[in-house]
């Protein structure tokens, strides 16, 4: 049985007492036993392995603010397609090359406003252009029709 399982059945007052005796300070005034337990387990991890770096804490705080302000916020890290670069993707045995131009993305003789439009032209179905070209997440698999 793990430490968390041993603590699971404790009442909040007992959990607070264990916090004081183990960590040597007062626990936060959480009313939720579950939240208090999670905070205690986090503090044990910090004591054993060290806390998060200040820069990471700041970034997490920024992300939390962004999520609270906009429910459509997407924090996925992206690689930027630099002007003049060529994006290459093999799809169903054919190599496709897209050039990043000032007005969009050139594929063949046509300039498209987004990579998603290019990906739709190549595959015949709607999908994320940045993902298709490997700029975010995992690229689509070759076996997919």
C-alpha contacts under 8 A as a table, 3 or more apart, distances in Angstrom:
res1	aa1	res2	aa2	distance
1	X	5	X	6.16
1	X	6	X	6.83
2	X	5	X	5.21
2	X	6	X	6.35
3	X	6	X	5.01
3	X	7	X	6.25
4	X	7	X	5.09
4	X	8	X	6.00
4	X	41	X	7.48
5	X	8	X	5.01
5	X	9	X	7.60
6	X	9	X	6.83
6	X	10	X	7.99
7	X	10	X	5.48
7	X	15	X	7.38
7	X	37	X	7.66
8	X	37	X	7.79
10	X	14	X	6.02
10	X	15	X	6.14
11	X	14	X	5.36
11	X	15	X	6.25
11	X	33	X	7.29
12	X	15	X	4.98
12	X	16	X	6.09
12	X	33	X	5.34
12	X	36	X	7.64
13	X	16	X	5.08
13	X	17	X	6.32
14	X	17	X	5.06
14	X	18	X	6.31
15	X	18	X	5.12
15	X	19	X	6.16
15	X	36	X	7.81
15	X	37	X	7.29
16	X	19	X	4.95
16	X	20	X	6.28
16	X	26	X	7.76
16	X	27	X	6.16
17	X	20	X	5.15
17	X	21	X	6.25
18	X	21	X	5.15
18	X	22	X	5.85
19	X	22	X	5.28
19	X	23	X	5.59
19	X	24	X	7.29
19	X	25	X	7.34
19	X	26	X	7.23
19	X	27	X	6.23
19	X	40	X	6.74
20	X	23	X	5.55
20	X	24	X	4.91
20	X	25	X	5.14
20	X	26	X	5.64
20	X	27	X	6.82
21	X	24	X	5.50
21	X	25	X	7.81
27	X	36	X	7.97
28	X	36	X	7.50
30	X	33	X	7.35
30	X	35	X	6.81
30	X	36	X	5.93
31	X	35	X	7.94
31	X	36	X	7.67
32	X	35	X	5.24
32	X	36	X	6.22
33	X	36	X	5.02
33	X	37	X	6.07
34	X	37	X	5.08
34	X	38	X	6.19
35	X	38	X	5.06
35	X	39	X	6.10
36	X	39	X	5.11
36	X	40	X	6.11
37	X	40	X	5.07
37	X	41	X	6.20
38	X	41	X	5.18
38	X	42	X	6.14
39	X	42	X	5.03
39	X	43	X	6.18
40	X	43	X	5.06
40	X	44	X	6.31
41	X	44	X	5.04
41	X	45	X	6.35
42	X	45	X	5.05
42	X	46	X	6.25
43	X	46	X	4.97
43	X	47	X	6.12
44	X	47	X	5.05
44	X	48	X	6.17
45	X	48	X	5.08
45	X	49	X	5.80
45	X	50	X	7.21
46	X	49	X	5.28
46	X	50	X	4.46
46	X	51	X	4.84
47	X	50	X	5.81
47	X	51	X	7.71
52	X	56	X	6.44
52	X	57	X	6.42
53	X	56	X	5.34
53	X	57	X	6.37
54	X	57	X	5.02
54	X	58	X	6.19
55	X	58	X	5.12
55	X	59	X	6.24
56	X	59	X	5.00
56	X	60	X	6.12
57	X	60	X	5.11
57	X	61	X	6.18
58	X	61	X	5.07
58	X	62	X	6.22
59	X	62	X	5.02
59	X	63	X	6.17
60	X	63	X	5.02
60	X	64	X	6.11
61	X	64	X	5.07
61	X	65	X	6.30
62	X	65	X	5.17
62	X	66	X	6.25
63	X	66	X	5.00
63	X	67	X	6.13
63	X	75	X	7.48
64	X	67	X	5.15
64	X	68	X	6.19
65	X	68	X	5.12
65	X	69	X	6.10
66	X	69	X	5.11
66	X	70	X	6.03
66	X	73	X	6.62
67	X	70	X	5.38
67	X	71	X	5.80
67	X	72	X	7.77
67	X	73	X	5.86
68	X	71	X	6.73
70	X	73	X	5.38
76	X	136	X	7.30
77	X	136	X	6.74
78	X	135	X	6.04
78	X	136	X	5.23
79	X	135	X	5.14
79	X	136	X	6.62
80	X	135	X	7.17
81	X	85	X	6.82
81	X	100	X	6.87
81	X	135	X	7.63
82	X	85	X	5.59
82	X	100	X	6.78
83	X	100	X	5.12
83	X	101	X	5.73
83	X	102	X	6.60
84	X	99	X	6.46
84	X	100	X	5.20
84	X	101	X	5.91
85	X	99	X	5.91
85	X	100	X	5.51
86	X	97	X	6.40
86	X	98	X	5.53
86	X	99	X	4.50
86	X	100	X	6.30
87	X	97	X	5.66
87	X	98	X	5.05
87	X	99	X	6.31
87	X	100	X	7.72
87	X	133	X	6.72
88	X	95	X	6.94
88	X	96	X	5.68
88	X	97	X	4.59
88	X	98	X	6.46
88	X	133	X	7.15
89	X	95	X	5.79
89	X	96	X	5.22
89	X	97	X	6.59
89	X	132	X	7.99
89	X	133	X	6.18
90	X	93	X	6.21
90	X	94	X	5.40
90	X	95	X	4.25
90	X	96	X	5.95
90	X	142	X	7.50
91	X	94	X	5.29
91	X	95	X	6.37
91	X	96	X	7.25
91	X	122	X	7.94
91	X	123	X	7.91
91	X	142	X	5.91
92	X	142	X	6.22
92	X	143	X	7.32
92	X	145	X	7.48
97	X	107	X	6.65
98	X	105	X	6.31
98	X	106	X	5.51
98	X	107	X	4.83
98	X	108	X	7.68
99	X	105	X	5.67
99	X	106	X	5.03
99	X	107	X	6.68
100	X	104	X	6.26
100	X	105	X	4.82
100	X	106	X	6.43
101	X	104	X	5.35
101	X	105	X	5.69
101	X	106	X	6.60
103	X	111	X	7.42
103	X	113	X	7.25
104	X	111	X	6.16
104	X	112	X	5.67
104	X	113	X	4.84
104	X	114	X	6.29
105	X	111	X	5.32
105	X	112	X	5.09
105	X	113	X	6.37
105	X	114	X	6.39
105	X	115	X	6.64
105	X	118	X	7.69
106	X	109	X	6.81
106	X	110	X	5.63
106	X	111	X	4.23
106	X	112	X	6.18
107	X	110	X	5.57
107	X	111	X	6.29
107	X	112	X	7.41
107	X	118	X	6.96
112	X	115	X	7.27
112	X	117	X	6.30
112	X	118	X	6.49
113	X	117	X	7.07
114	X	117	X	5.44
114	X	118	X	6.80
114	X	129	X	7.40
115	X	118	X	4.95
115	X	119	X	6.11
115	X	128	X	7.64
115	X	129	X	4.32
115	X	130	X	6.14
116	X	119	X	5.02
116	X	120	X	6.14
116	X	126	X	7.37
116	X	127	X	6.40
116	X	128	X	5.30
116	X	129	X	3.66
116	X	130	X	6.96
117	X	120	X	5.14
117	X	121	X	6.27
117	X	129	X	7.07
118	X	121	X	5.06
118	X	122	X	6.26
118	X	129	X	6.85
119	X	122	X	5.11
119	X	123	X	5.99
119	X	124	X	7.83
119	X	125	X	7.80
119	X	126	X	7.37
119	X	127	X	6.73
119	X	128	X	7.27
119	X	129	X	5.18
119	X	132	X	6.65
120	X	123	X	5.29
120	X	124	X	5.05
120	X	125	X	5.03
120	X	126	X	5.17
120	X	127	X	6.64
120	X	129	X	7.86
121	X	124	X	5.50
121	X	125	X	7.66
123	X	126	X	7.93
123	X	145	X	7.49
127	X	132	X	7.31
128	X	131	X	5.25
128	X	132	X	6.01
129	X	132	X	4.92
129	X	133	X	6.18
130	X	133	X	5.32
130	X	134	X	6.14
130	X	135	X	4.91
130	X	136	X	5.85
131	X	134	X	4.95
131	X	135	X	5.64
131	X	136	X	4.93
131	X	137	X	5.89
131	X	138	X	6.47
131	X	139	X	5.37
131	X	140	X	7.10
132	X	135	X	7.70
132	X	139	X	5.04
132	X	140	X	5.46
133	X	139	X	6.28
134	X	137	X	6.71
134	X	138	X	6.23
134	X	139	X	4.75
136	X	139	X	7.73
140	X	144	X	7.40
141	X	144	X	5.76
142	X	145	X	7.85
